[in-house]
Amino acid sequence: MLVADGLGHHVPKGYVDFPLAFSVTVEALNLRFRKNARRRA
């Protein structure tokens, strides 16, 4: 995004915010499932 902005191209904020929120959600689910798996083992 910074490179595109530097070259004069506008990048909509949603193109960065949605993938960021998605990856945070997936990582939170991974942490929860790993924690539950450790308890069972």
C-alpha positions as CSV (number, residue, x, y, z in Angstrom):
1,M,0.0,0.0,0.0
2,L,2.8,2.4,0.8
3,V,4.6,1.7,-2.5
4,A,1.4,2.2,-4.5
5,D,0.7,5.4,-2.5
6,G,4.3,6.6,-3.2
7,L,3.7,6.0,-6.9
8,G,0.6,8.1,-6.9
9,H,-2.0,5.3,-6.9
10,H,-4.8,5.5,-4.4
11,V,-5.5,2.2,-2.6
12,P,-8.9,2.0,-0.9
13,K,-8.5,1.5,2.9
14,G,-10.9,-1.5,2.8
15,Y,-8.4,-3.4,0.7
16,V,-6.0,-3.3,3.7
17,D,-8.4,-3.3,6.6
18,F,-10.4,-6.4,5.6
19,P,-7.4,-8.8,5.1
20,L,-5.9,-7.5,8.4
21,A,-9.1,-8.1,10.3
22,F,-9.5,-11.6,8.7
23,S,-6.0,-12.6,9.6
24,V,-6.4,-11.4,13.2
25,T,-9.7,-13.4,13.4
26,V,-8.0,-16.6,12.0
27,E,-5.1,-16.2,14.4
28,A,-7.4,-15.8,17.4
29,L,-9.2,-19.0,16.4
30,N,-5.9,-20.8,16.0
31,L,-4.8,-19.8,19.5
32,R,-8.2,-20.9,21.0
33,F,-8.1,-24.3,19.3
34,R,-4.5,-24.9,20.3
35,K,-5.3,-24.0,23.9
36,N,-8.2,-26.5,23.9
37,A,-6.1,-29.2,22.2
38,R,-3.4,-28.9,24.8
39,R,-5.9,-29.4,27.6
40,R,-7.2,-32.6,26.1
41,A,-3.7,-34.1,25.5
